[in-house]
Amino acid sequence: MDKRENLTKLYIYKALMKLLTKKPYEKITVCEITKTAGVSRMSFYRNFESKEDLIFNGIKEIVLSVNNKIKQHEVVNIYTSTKEFFETFKNFKDIITSFDNSPITKELLDVIVKRMKENIPIDYMNKTSKYIPIFYFGAISTTMIEWLKSGAVETPDEMARMLSSLISIDIPKSNEFHEDDDI
């Protein structure tokens, strides 16, 4: 991917984020996105299949950022992973809450859960129930959305402490990272 293509994607993504501050996702058109970004529809469709593809690419980047931060911890447990999750997503509060009551919200949560679950080591999955990561990330993501919608008054540290006190499962550090996997 060349520098110009990366810039085009960035302009398109920023245009959508700007439009999301003014109106709901469902009411935003590709035409409005391209006009705001200052690019052609052809440029949009050269980089993204749809508005949803644009969103999923943005979410993928956010989740990869969380995963990279979690990987930097010496000990990965409920507290450290939850704190990174809340700290990162607090930066995207306006974007995430703009999808409230949108059909895309459930799809976004599913993507987040899938991406986070992929980074739990396979040997851990074999020793425990395959439903533990689903439970964990489902609980975290739905709590995080409610936290953001209510103004994110509590700090990410407070949220991580509260949730880690409710969920007592240690998550081993994964040696494998699925950065290039498709969502």
TAHULIN-V119498 format. One record per helix or strand. SS is the DSSP state (helix for helix, strand for strand). FROM is the first residue (numbers start at 1). TO is the last residue. If there is no record, write none. Layout:
# TAHULIN-V119498
ss | from | to
SS | FROM | TO
SS | FROM | TO
This chain:
# TAHULIN-V119498
ss | from | to
helix | 3 | 20
helix | 25 | 27
helix | 30 | 37
helix | 41 | 47
helix | 51 | 71
helix | 78 | 90
helix | 93 | 97
helix | 103 | 117
helix | 122 | 127
helix | 132 | 149
helix | 156 | 166
